[in-house]
């Protein structure tokens, strides 16, 4: 017998992948009544993760928040790793970068290899810890600067006035930010104070790189970080929605899977 929790997980996976779910299809998939599926959708709507519409549900444009850092680490892990591996391809020897908080940024830290004279600023405690271990192992060469401030226990990162003032001391080549959502409204975040840190990171960077997995597409969180005009590169494991094209004229959208497959194909041809 399929439990309600399993059905809800499947519903959420379909929402993240397609932006909507059809109640009839879900009922048929799990061989349960429409009334059962309606109860599942009602429960998820009360949690703020979807919006009921005729025939099913769509992604909620705004959720009160997102799960704590520890809970998010296991979500969409393969997608985050693909995005992270693509993001490190943007790095060059001698770069000075700032890395925001979030689990995708942590995966990026895990993927950094072989870069020399790299200076990294970060307000993320897990990211700083992992980068310190990588430095000790000689996986890359450079230095790591931890940005201080009030610790957010749910997000495992520093924030607040102290953190913003520290950022004012620097100019960096690239900012890597993983926001709560990305939509036609631009890049958004759930937490007001954390959005202030992201805005400051964008302000001090010559180039802004947004790293997101597919679950963030179409999500509008509470606080605006930047319109598309303030972004240079978006790296995702999924193509941009086709109706976004007119809004992305000055933004390079990199689809991680396609870029990595293309590099593999070129490498294979070079060996022939």
Secondary structure, DSSP 8 states (H G I E B T S, - for coil): ---HHHHHHHHHHHHHHHSEEEHHHHHHHHT--HHHHHHHHHHHHHTTSEEEETTEEEE-S--S----HHHHTTTTHHHHHHHHHHHGGG--TT-EEEE-SSHHHHHHHHH--S--SEEEEE-BHHHHHHHHHHHHHTSS-EEEEE--SEEETTTTEEESHHHHHHHTT--EEEEEE--SEEETTEEEES-HHHHHHHHHHHHHEEEEEEE--GGGBT---SEEEE-GGG-SEEEESS---GGGGGG-TT-EEEEHHHHHHHHHHHHHHHH-
